[in-house]
C-alpha cells in the first residue's frame, strides 16, 4: 500500500519550506509520496488551513502543524505500514 502524505503550504512561508525539507528523508524511509498544496491557490484550503500552515496530513488525519514532529510522524507511518 502506497503512503500518500499531503503538506498544506504556501510559497512565502519559511516554516513550510523547513517542514518540506525535514520531511523528505522520512518520506523516503517509509516509501511515502508527498504532495505539496498551496493553500493560497484554493479558497477552501485557505479557509481551513490559513493560520495553521504548514500542516502535514495523511488523508484527513492531521499529523502535525507549524513544525514537523519527527517522532510522531515516524511512529504513525510505522503503524500504517
C-alpha positions in Angstrom: 0.0 0.0 0.0 1.5 3.3 -1.0 1.5 6.0 1.6 0.4 9.4 0.3 1.0 12.4 2.5 -0.1 16.0 1.9 1.7 19.1 3.0 -0.5 22.2 3.2 1.9 25.0 2.4 2.3 28.4 0.9 5.1 29.8 -1.2 6.4 32.5 1.0 6.3 30.5 4.3 9.7 29.6 5.7 8.2 27.1 8.2 6.5 25.4 5.2 9.8 25.1 3.4 11.5 23.8 6.6 8.9 21.2 7.1 9.1 20.0 3.5 12.9 19.7 3.7 12.8 17.9 7.0 10.0 15.5 5.8 11.9 14.3 2.7 14.2 11.7 4.4 11.3 10.4 6.5 9.1 10.1 3.4 11.9 8.2 1.6 12.5 5.9 4.5 8.8 4.9 4.6 8.3 4.9 0.8 5.8 7.7 1.1 4.9 10.3 -1.6 4.4 13.9 -0.5 2.0 16.2 -2.4 2.6 19.9 -1.6 -0.6 22.0 -1.9 -0.5 25.8 -1.9 -3.4 26.9 0.4 -3.4 30.3 -1.3 -4.4 28.7 -4.6 -7.7 27.4 -3.3 -10.1 29.4 -1.2 -11.5 26.3 0.6 -7.9 25.2 1.6 -7.1 28.7 2.7 -10.2 28.9 4.9 -9.4 25.5 6.5 -5.6 25.9 6.9 -4.8 29.6 6.7 -3.2 30.2 10.1 -2.1 26.6 10.7 0.4 26.1 7.8 2.4 24.1 7.3 0.1 21.2 8.0 1.1 17.6 7.3 -1.8 15.2 6.6 -2.4 11.6 5.8 -5.8 11.6 4.2 -7.9 13.5 6.7 -5.7 12.8 9.7 -3.5 15.8 10.7 -0.1 14.6 11.8 1.4 17.9 12.8 1.4 21.6 12.0 3.9 24.5 12.2 6.8 22.2 12.8 7.5 18.6 11.8 7.0 16.3 14.8 9.5 13.7 13.6 8.9 11.2 16.4 5.1 11.3 16.0 5.3 11.1 12.2 7.7 8.1 12.3 5.5 6.4 14.8 2.4 7.0 12.8 4.0 5.9 9.5 5.4 2.7 11.1 1.9 1.9 12.4 0.3 2.1 9.0 3.0 0.3 7.0 
